[in-house]
Amino acid sequence: MEWGPHGLRRLAPVCDVVIVIDVLSFTTAVEILTSRGATVHPYRWHDGSEAEHAKSLGAYLAARTTSLTDDEGARIYSLSPETLLDFPAGQSIVLPSPNGSALAQAATEAGASHVIAGCLRNATAVGRAATDLAGSEGSIGVIPAGERWHGATGPMRVAWEDLMGAGAIIDAMGPMQRSPEAQSAAGAFVDARDDLVRLLLDCNSGREHVERGTTANVAIAGDVDISNTVPILVDDAFVPYQPAEGLQ
């Protein structure tokens, strides 16, 4: 387990499976969307070119807002998980994010064979899928995204919610050889899981959501193992993983 872009560049070339974790909110959003059969196109950030990209794909574009509707009452879909719970089934969406989305795109560029979007909602399913894909001799790289200080281009900060997502997934993999970092993450999750949502609301990122009035997103993100959907990157888009014999 290593953090953020530098950790990704270290692990992606040498791991059979890379799991990107951005609990608040990219990978939680991806899980919600793919569980509805959506195809999710990651995009590094809102830089002015995302609208044309979405148009070329015939896809929705996630708005840069947390509002559920615009001034005229029209439905808005965004990176905010709360806005995606009723996303049209089977449709496509471009989802810009400077953390999780950028890492997902960078993972394939860095040589990762399999890239999975993991969060708390699908932790056990992701852990099982990763071990399935890696096989008995493979290796798994877990990349918590972290957050940014002072905006999208600021330095990375360690994010407690991503530590919990990483720990939940690693714990779900069961007994296997783990790095000290991975073992510590799993232990931290086990220690916190009985009081997880309260702690998520009290961590740095959670307090930001409280201040913005978007605490529903924290509750949605903290709903551990509610989903069996495993988003996997195929041809630059996340789709539900379909193992040959199904996940048990």
N, C-alpha and C positions, 0 to 999 in steps of 0.2 A: 504494500500500500504506500502510495506517495501522493502528494498534494499538487493540484493545479497543473498549469502548463509545463512547468519544469519536470514535475513528477511524471507527466504523460510522456514527455520526450525521453525520459529515462526508461520507462517500462514498456511502452507500445512496441518497440522493435524486438523485444525479447520475450513477450508474453503471447500465448495463444489466444487468450480472451482478455479484453479490456472492458471494465465496467466503469462507466462515468456516472457520478452521483452529484446531483444538484437539487437537493430536497426542496429548497425555497428559491426558484420554483420549477426550473426547466424539466428535470427528469420526472417530477410529479405530474407536470402537464403532459409530458409525452406518454406516461402510463395511462392517464385518463383518456387521452385521445385514441391511443392504439387499442385500448379496451373497448372502444366504440367502433373499431374497425377502420379508423382513420389512418391515412398515410401522412407522416410528419416529416417535413423537409427542414432540417436545421439550417440556420443562417446566422452568421457570426454576430451581427448586430444591425441595428437600424442605421444605415449609412446613406440612405437615399436611393439605393438600388434595389431594395427588397420588394417594392411594389411591382416593378417590371419583371422581377424574377418570379413572383407569385403569378402574375398574368401569364407568363410563358408556360407555366405548369398547369394553368387552369385551376389554381388553388386559392383558398382563402389566405389572407394575410393577417397574422396576429397583430392587433393594434398595440400601440405604446401607451396603455392606460390600464387601470384596474376597474374602470366603470363597467357595469353590466349592459348599459344602453347609452346611446348618444343623446344629444339634445332633442332629437325628434322621436326618441323612443325606439330606434332601431337597435337590434341585438349587436353587441360587440363581443368578439372573441379576442383574448389576449394571452400573455404568458401567465396571467393570474388563474390558478386552477379553478376557482369559483366560477369563472366565466365559461369554462369548458365542459361542465357537467352535462350540458344538453347539446353539445356540438353535433351537427348532423352526421348520422352514422354513415361510414364508408366514404366520406369526403377527404380531400387533401388540404393541408394547411402548411404555410411557411411560418416557422417559429423562430424569430431572431432572439438571441441571448448571448451576451458577451462572456458568459461563464460556461454553462453546460453545453450550449450549442456549439460554441467555438471549440471546446474540447472534443466533442464528438466528431466534428469535421477534421480536426487536427489528428485524431487518432488513426484514421485510415491513411492520412498523408504520411504519418510516422511509421506505418508498416503493420498496424494491427490487423489480424485476420478476421476477428469477430469483435464487434463493438456493441455493447448492451447498455441501455439506459436503466439504472437502478434507483430505487427510492425506498422509503419505508413501507409504502403500500404494497409493493410486490417483492419484498426482500427475500422471502423463502423461495418463491418461484425463480427469482433471478439467481440465487445461490445454486439451486439445482440445475438450472439451464447452463450456467457457467461451467459447472463440473462436468455436465454432459458433453459440452462442446470441447472442453479441454482434454477430456479423456484421462486415463490413469497416469499418463506420463507428461501431461501438459501443465502449463503454468497460467495463473490468473493474476492480472494486474488490476487492483482496485484504486480508482482515482476520484477521491472527493474533490469537488471543484473549488470549494472555498468561496469567499465573497471578495469584494474590492473596496478598498478605502478610497474615498473622494471620487466616486464615479467609476464608469466602466473601464477606464484606462489606468486607474490607480493601482498601487501594489496590492497583491493578494493578502487577504487575512484568513486565518483558519476559522471555519464556520462550524459551530458545535452541531448544528442540525445535519451537516454532511458527515461529520464523525459518526453520528448515530446511524445514518443510512448505511455507511460503510460497515460499521460494526454489526448491524442487523444482518446484512448480506453475508458477511464473513462467518458469523455465528451459524447461519443457516447451512453453510457448506459442510458442517460437521467436522469430525476429526481429520485433519490433514496437516501437512507441514506449513507453518505460517511464519512470516517474518515477525520480529518483535512489534513493529508498527501495526501489523494486521491483528496480532494477538491482543494488543492493548485496545484497539478499536472495538473488537468483539467484547472484551471485558467491560469496557465503558458502557456499551449498549445494554448488556445483561444487567449491570448495576442500575441503569436508569429506566428500564422499560416499564416498570410498574407505575411510574409517575411521569411518563414521557411527554404527554401533551402539556402539562403544567410547566415542565422544564423547557419545552420548546418555546412556549410563550415568554419565558423568562430569560432566554438566551439573547444575545445581541440582535440577531436577525428577527427573532420573535418580537422583541420590544419595538423594533422598527415597524412591524406589521400592526402592533397594538396602536402605535402613534398614528399610523395611516388609516386606522379603522378597518383593516383587512384581516382581522383575526380568524375569519372563516377559512382562509387559506392555510393557516397553521393547523387548524383542526383537521382539515382535509388531508394535508401532508402527513400528519401524525397518526393516521388510521392504519396501523401496522397490519400487514398481510391480509388486507381486504381484497387483493387482486391476485389472480394467477397469470396475468398478462405480462409477457416479457418482450419489451421492444428491442428489436435488433436492427442494426443498420445494414440495409441492403440497397445497393445502387444509390447511395447518398440519401436515403430516406429511411426513417424508422417504420417498421411494420411488425406485427405480432410474430414472435418466434414460433415456428411449427416444427417441433422435433419429430423424428421419424415415428416414434412409438408413444409420443405424448408424455407430459410430465406427470409423475405420480405424487 
